[in-house]
Amino acid sequence: GPTRKMPLTASAMDFFQLFVPDNVLKNMVVQTNMYAKKYQERFGSDDAWIDVTLTEMKAFLGYMISTSIHHCESVLSIWSSGFYSNKSIALIMTQSRFEKILKYFHIVAFRSSQTTHGLYKIQPFLDSLQNGFDSAFRPSQAQVLHEPLIDEDPVFIATCTERELRKRKKRKFSLWVRQCSSTGFICQIYVHLKEGSGADGLDALKNKPQLHSMVAKSLCQNASGKNYIIFTGPSITSLNLFEEFQKQGIYCCGLLSTRKSDCTGLPPSMLNNPETPQSRGQYRIRMKGNMSLICWYNKGHFRFLTNAYSPVQQGVIIKRKSGEIPCPLAVEAFAAHLSYICKYDDKYSKYFISHKPNKTWQQVFWFAISIAINNAYILYKMSEAYHVTRYSRAQFGERLVKELLGLEDTSPSH
């Protein structure tokens, strides 16, 4: 849960600023103004440009965040006369001023001579965000490594042309998270560029297990010695990785797939399906030290690799139609924790910022801001302030937008 007690009067902005404090926003102001100056020195002066202020930067973020609540296709529709126009917030800043800030917006204006990382324009922000996640929240023992659902609203996918759809799918990075499975709080973000120039680029490692192993190690670098139980999908699950994690005091439970997983070192007899038909709930087990390989049957063979649960401990999967199906405890735990993450995706993925810039670092930035707001809401729901106001996720987002824009309105939104 939260590591600090927030006051009863804490606002949406207070929770958001646990992760994106004023000093981070002030740095955005400085870097944006520096970039604008350098840009104009190179390409000619821009008479319409005036240095951005902290108040304007907050309003700029507020406009962007508003697209996550109202799901408008373009942030510029706020100033239009169409369905997504929003006159109440459009008066704070003119559209032309907003577009100027968007043109010059930067977090790191210049590349240093030592920088080789492709995400250098956003890395300081990601590091600051990670520090905020680490200091504001203490996760539960059970956590999940996965790629969160960050795709666009299905309405837009249904209405846009095939060409637009193809263009959208060309995201140049993959985003992985380590997530507390009992609250949904995202503890760590890892961004991997698909166009890495070195041997660790996503293209160089495509369809190779070492990519997912590297992602898992990066996400768990702060988890050593804390006795966490990490749940993983088939692409990450491997005997070598789990044994390496065990040496660090990290325990694992993962779904295994003969097609997607690295099955090196596992007995072939457990990877092949038996010829004799099996009844639902039956399972076979092979052990090596603390590591168990479980093959469980339920309308198909499911394999699990774990060192976190004893294979002899019994659990049960409850199905609406067929009732209770016996299984090892590891299978029950895996199903429970992954179903929670599915609920998180269903509830929170629709609140990702709709703005889709062309530049990769900006795409990562808006995804990271969206995750920060979702985390801020999770902390708000766990605080005493929630018992006073009881905002929904949409209302919390609206409050945050109004506070960023400086609108003095304290009544709940409906």
CORJONOR-V547456 format. One line per field, one symbol per residue. phi: phi as a letter, one per 20 degrees, with the letter a starting at -180 (. if undefined). burial: # if it has 16 or more other ideal C-beta (glycine too) atoms within 10 Angstrom, else .. A space follows every 10 residues. Layout:
phi->???
burial->???
This chain:
phi->.feceefgeg egffffffdc fgffffffff ffffffffff fedofcfeec gfdffffffg fgffffffee lffcfffgee defefbffdf ffbffffgff fffdgbdcfc eefefcffdg fcggffffff ffffeebdff feccdaeffc efggffffee fffffffffe febdddcdcf eecnfeebdc ddffdfeefe ffffdgmdff fffffffffd fddgmdlfdd ecegfegbff fffffffemd dcbcfdcfed eeegnefgfe eefffffdef nfbdcccbme ecdddddblq eddcdbcdcf fefecbdedf eemedfafgf ffffffffff ffffgfedff dffffcfeff ffgfgfffff ffffffffff fedffffedl ffffffffff ffffemeecd ffec
burial->.#...#...# ##.####### ...##.###. ######..#. ........#. .#...##### ########## .##.#.###. ...#.#..#. .##...##.# ##.######. .......### ###.##.### .##..##.#. .#####.#.# .....#.... .......... ..#.###### #.######## ###..#.... ##..#...#. ######..## ..#....### #########. ######...# ######...# ###..#...# #......... #.##...... ########.. #########. #...#.#... ....###### #####.##.# #..#...#.. ######...# ########## ########## #.#.##..#. #.#.###### #####.#... ....
